Amino acid sequence: MAQKILLVDDEQNIRDLASLYLQKEGFAVESASNGVEAIERFKDVQPAMVVLDVMMPGMDGFEVCRELRREHDVPILMLTARNDDIDKIVGLELGADDYMTKPFNPRELVARVKAILRRAEGGRRPQNVITVANLSVDKARREARVGEELLTLRTKEFDLLIAFVENPGIALTRDQLLEGVWGYDYAGETRTVDVHVQHLRAKLQDAHVAIETLRGVGYKLVEARP
């Protein structure tokens, strides 16, 4: 599935232009127009990278960067309208990976994004264990647990669960799930997804997560209150 980029800027034209070029290169782009919205969107989207404007009213980019770095190591590219080095120095000290000065060439932005993601992936061990609420999924061992209880899952149920936990809070269409879990041979057999989701829901009844149905679209995994 496409890597998700969270683009944060209070200027609509900047968001539109950057989104256009990033989407052309195969990225899925989510946008936020201010710092508070950025924090909320980050929780929902869990992006592979954040492109973050410094100068925004209210909660600025530095505050957003500081907040994200408290719990996450997601790559961050900061955008600044100032030519001096102060924004770069402050941003890097807060944990940003790179910065660009506005106005920028959108092709350079795409190139910077790709380079930062390559570096991040090169220095990161594969994430074999994914945790959402009290549900943990070990991809290498092909084991899933709710708390300490090991779940008994069939092969496709486990593969379907991986698709959900790797994209928490993200709407996944039935066709996306078919392609990712069953492959092209099952194209159009959306009932297969529905049946497996029903079985998976039953086995996750004690987990603090829920697989929500999105009418006419598909499903998404969300955290549920205990």
Secondary structure, DSSP 8 states (H G I E B T S, - for coil): ---EEEEE-S-HHHHHHHHHHHHHTT-EEEEESSHHHHHHHHHHH--SEEEEES--SSS-HHHHHHHHHTT----EEEEES--SSHHHHHHHHHT-SEEEESS--HHHHHHHHHHHHHHHHHTS----EEEETTEEEETTTTEEEETTEE----HHHHHHHHHHHTSTT--EEHHHHIIIII-GGGTT-HHHHHHHHHHHHHHTTTSSEEEEEETTTEEEEEE---
